[in-house]
């Protein structure tokens, strides 16, 4: 049985990107970047919404100027099975499966059949899964920036939560782990 975990970096005021949908938070520093690489190495798979998946496709092809940490993250990301929820995409990249319909049944099947942690990426997708009671844990990575508007971490109703842990990660992030109350 798997655990569904939704986690993303966000500004102090709770936004993951700006009003135009652009990711405007600075890239993570070295320690936070290594934290995410280790996290990706440990997951059994990742469930993506379309927009975040399209952003993450950046890691499919080596880029000029990458350092060793970038290459390590890319290798970890490429190795993880991905399920992409979209009604508009017609295909997905390597090691990815397109999920067009039957989201609830599909995710319940993943939770039953996959062992380990499955990342959930994308606030809209997480909102749908939260409404269905399928998210097991929320990981909020706060960074010391204020955006003042845009897309929120919680795209829908905010579920009642209980904090189970918090920690500083690297030079500029605090992770708060919560479970449904």
One Martini backbone bead per residue (centre of mass of N, CA, C, O) as a GRO file, in nm:
protein
  181
    1UNK     BB    1   0.099   0.034   0.019
    2UNK     BB    2   0.042   0.372  -0.023
    3UNK     BB    3   0.156   0.715  -0.007
    4UNK     BB    4   0.018   1.034  -0.033
    5UNK     BB    5   0.220   1.324  -0.135
    6UNK     BB    6   0.201   1.678  -0.087
    7UNK     BB    7   0.461   1.889  -0.234
    8UNK     BB    8   0.584   2.238  -0.203
    9UNK     BB    9   0.698   2.523  -0.290
   10UNK     BB   10   0.671   2.843  -0.108
   11UNK     BB   11   0.559   3.114   0.002
   12UNK     BB   12   0.476   3.276   0.289
   13UNK     BB   13   0.178   3.336   0.139
   14UNK     BB   14   0.113   3.049  -0.034
   15UNK     BB   15   0.274   3.054  -0.313
   16UNK     BB   16   0.387   2.885  -0.623
   17UNK     BB   17   0.291   3.125  -0.811
   18UNK     BB   18   0.191   3.344  -1.021
   19UNK     BB   19  -0.076   3.483  -1.192
   20UNK     BB   20   0.062   3.359  -1.476
   21UNK     BB   21   0.217   3.076  -1.385
   22UNK     BB   22   0.491   3.156  -1.282
   23UNK     BB   23   0.794   3.067  -1.168
   24UNK     BB   24   0.949   3.289  -0.908
   25UNK     BB   25   1.109   3.129  -0.743
   26UNK     BB   26   1.391   3.059  -0.649
   27UNK     BB   27   1.606   2.843  -0.657
   28UNK     BB   28   1.737   2.617  -0.487
   29UNK     BB   29   1.962   2.545  -0.290
   30UNK     BB   30   2.186   2.305  -0.231
   31UNK     BB   31   2.047   2.163   0.013
   32UNK     BB   32   1.758   2.154  -0.105
   33UNK     BB   33   1.832   2.007  -0.363
   34UNK     BB   34   1.938   1.749  -0.221
   35UNK     BB   35   1.677   1.684  -0.078
   36UNK     BB   36   1.509   1.635  -0.339
   37UNK     BB   37   1.682   1.411  -0.453
   38UNK     BB   38   1.642   1.212  -0.218
   39UNK     BB   39   1.340   1.203  -0.236
   40UNK     BB   40   1.315   1.094  -0.528
   41UNK     BB   41   1.474   0.829  -0.470
   42UNK     BB   42   1.232   0.723  -0.258
   43UNK     BB   43   1.017   0.707  -0.457
   44UNK     BB   44   0.768   0.516  -0.638
   45UNK     BB   45   0.627   0.788  -0.745
   46UNK     BB   46   0.444   1.020  -0.976
   47UNK     BB   47   0.177   1.265  -0.958
   48UNK     BB   48   0.063   1.466  -1.229
   49UNK     BB   49   0.001   1.756  -1.347
   50UNK     BB   50   0.031   1.915  -1.637
   51UNK     BB   51   0.192   2.175  -1.568
   52UNK     BB   52   0.416   2.047  -1.391
   53UNK     BB   53   0.511   1.843  -1.596
   54UNK     BB   54   0.604   2.044  -1.812
   55UNK     BB   55   0.822   2.168  -1.628
   56UNK     BB   56   0.976   1.890  -1.557
   57UNK     BB   57   1.079   1.816  -1.850
   58UNK     BB   58   1.352   1.955  -1.827
   59UNK     BB   59   1.487   1.675  -1.702
   60UNK     BB   60   1.505   1.491  -1.971
   61UNK     BB   61   1.740   1.697  -2.064
   62UNK     BB   62   2.035   1.789  -2.092
   63UNK     BB   63   2.207   2.083  -1.981
   64UNK     BB   64   2.375   2.346  -2.009
   65UNK     BB   65   2.549   2.406  -1.700
   66UNK     BB   66   2.536   2.176  -1.538
   67UNK     BB   67   2.571   2.022  -1.246
   68UNK     BB   68   2.596   1.756  -1.041
   69UNK     BB   69   2.319   1.809  -0.903
   70UNK     BB   70   2.150   1.821  -1.160
   71UNK     BB   71   2.219   1.536  -1.261
   72UNK     BB   72   2.110   1.388  -1.012
   73UNK     BB   73   1.819   1.478  -1.035
   74UNK     BB   74   1.761   1.382  -1.321
   75UNK     BB   75   1.813   1.082  -1.268
   76UNK     BB   76   1.596   1.047  -1.055
   77UNK     BB   77   1.351   1.149  -1.221
   78UNK     BB   78   1.374   0.948  -1.461
   79UNK     BB   79   1.333   0.678  -1.274
   80UNK     BB   80   1.050   0.769  -1.216
   81UNK     BB   81   0.740   0.697  -1.208
   82UNK     BB   82   0.474   0.841  -1.414
   83UNK     BB   83   0.160   1.020  -1.364
   84UNK     BB   84  -0.058   1.191  -1.598
   85UNK     BB   85  -0.299   1.441  -1.556
   86UNK     BB   86  -0.501   1.465  -1.861
   87UNK     BB   87  -0.717   1.605  -2.128
   88UNK     BB   88  -0.495   1.742  -2.342
   89UNK     BB   89  -0.300   1.539  -2.366
   90UNK     BB   90  -0.151   1.283  -2.595
   91UNK     BB   91   0.137   1.279  -2.451
   92UNK     BB   92   0.431   1.135  -2.300
   93UNK     BB   93   0.712   1.066  -2.166
   94UNK     BB   94   0.935   0.908  -2.016
   95UNK     BB   95   0.817   0.711  -1.767
   96UNK     BB   96   0.507   0.765  -1.865
   97UNK     BB   97   0.152   0.806  -1.783
   98UNK     BB   98  -0.161   0.855  -1.909
   99UNK     BB   99  -0.439   1.027  -1.742
  100UNK     BB  100  -0.777   1.095  -1.835
  101UNK     BB  101  -0.957   0.896  -1.660
  102UNK     BB  102  -1.056   0.791  -1.355
  103UNK     BB  103  -0.901   0.904  -1.105
  104UNK     BB  104  -0.997   0.764  -0.848
  105UNK     BB  105  -0.952   0.469  -0.938
  106UNK     BB  106  -0.656   0.498  -1.010
  107UNK     BB  107  -0.550   0.593  -0.730
  108UNK     BB  108  -0.655   0.356  -0.567
  109UNK     BB  109  -0.481   0.153  -0.722
  110UNK     BB  110  -0.208   0.269  -0.647
  111UNK     BB  111  -0.240   0.245  -0.338
  112UNK     BB  112  -0.269  -0.068  -0.352
  113UNK     BB  113  -0.012  -0.154  -0.561
  114UNK     BB  114   0.189   0.047  -0.437
  115UNK     BB  115   0.500   0.073  -0.285
  116UNK     BB  116   0.501   0.358  -0.104
  117UNK     BB  117   0.578   0.672  -0.218
  118UNK     BB  118   0.362   0.928  -0.360
  119UNK     BB  119   0.379   1.189  -0.552
  120UNK     BB  120   0.226   1.512  -0.558
  121UNK     BB  121   0.174   1.739  -0.843
  122UNK     BB  122  -0.025   1.999  -0.800
  123UNK     BB  123  -0.282   2.189  -0.684
  124UNK     BB  124  -0.528   2.085  -0.847
  125UNK     BB  125  -0.487   1.787  -0.804
  126UNK     BB  126  -0.475   1.799  -0.493
  127UNK     BB  127  -0.760   1.907  -0.458
  128UNK     BB  128  -0.907   1.661  -0.574
  129UNK     BB  129  -0.776   1.451  -0.377
  130UNK     BB  130  -0.871   1.584  -0.117
  131UNK     BB  131  -1.180   1.564  -0.172
  132UNK     BB  132  -1.137   1.232  -0.180
  133UNK     BB  133  -0.931   1.146   0.056
  134UNK     BB  134  -0.611   1.073  -0.069
  135UNK     BB  135  -0.439   1.244   0.110
  136UNK     BB  136  -0.186   1.179   0.363
  137UNK     BB  137   0.022   1.425   0.295
  138UNK     BB  138   0.173   1.742   0.379
  139UNK     BB  139   0.437   1.950   0.217
  140UNK     BB  140   0.562   2.253   0.337
  141UNK     BB  141   0.776   2.480   0.160
  142UNK     BB  142   0.922   2.748   0.301
  143UNK     BB  143   1.002   3.068   0.168
  144UNK     BB  144   1.163   3.400   0.188
  145UNK     BB  145   0.887   3.497   0.024
  146UNK     BB  146   0.674   3.744  -0.146
  147UNK     BB  147   0.403   3.760  -0.386
  148UNK     BB  148   0.075   3.849  -0.339
  149UNK     BB  149   0.013   3.623  -0.565
  150UNK     BB  150  -0.169   3.350  -0.723
  151UNK     BB  151  -0.091   3.025  -0.673
  152UNK     BB  152  -0.192   2.806  -0.448
  153UNK     BB  153  -0.133   2.534  -0.268
  154UNK     BB  154  -0.439   2.569  -0.196
  155UNK     BB  155  -0.678   2.553  -0.444
  156UNK     BB  156  -0.884   2.484  -0.233
  157UNK     BB  157  -0.996   2.368   0.020
  158UNK     BB  158  -0.904   2.368   0.350
  159UNK     BB  159  -0.794   2.132   0.534
  160UNK     BB  160  -0.784   1.971   0.813
  161UNK     BB  161  -0.490   1.990   1.021
  162UNK     BB  162  -0.185   1.817   1.137
  163UNK     BB  163   0.104   1.849   1.293
  164UNK     BB  164   0.411   1.631   1.278
  165UNK     BB  165   0.635   1.835   1.148
  166UNK     BB  166   0.954   2.022   1.163
  167UNK     BB  167   1.205   2.188   0.941
  168UNK     BB  168   1.512   2.281   0.852
  169UNK     BB  169   1.630   2.350   0.508
  170UNK     BB  170   1.890   2.482   0.485
  171UNK     BB  171   1.907   2.834   0.415
  172UNK     BB  172   1.566   2.873   0.299
  173UNK     BB  173   1.392   2.639   0.465
  174UNK     BB  174   1.065   2.514   0.564
  175UNK     BB  175   0.924   2.213   0.687
  176UNK     BB  176   0.579   2.111   0.685
  177UNK     BB  177   0.407   1.846   0.837
  178UNK     BB  178   0.087   1.706   0.735
  179UNK     BB  179  -0.231   1.585   0.839
  180UNK     BB  180  -0.524   1.483   0.850
  181UNK     BB  181  -0.768   1.548   1.110
   0.00000   0.00000   0.00000
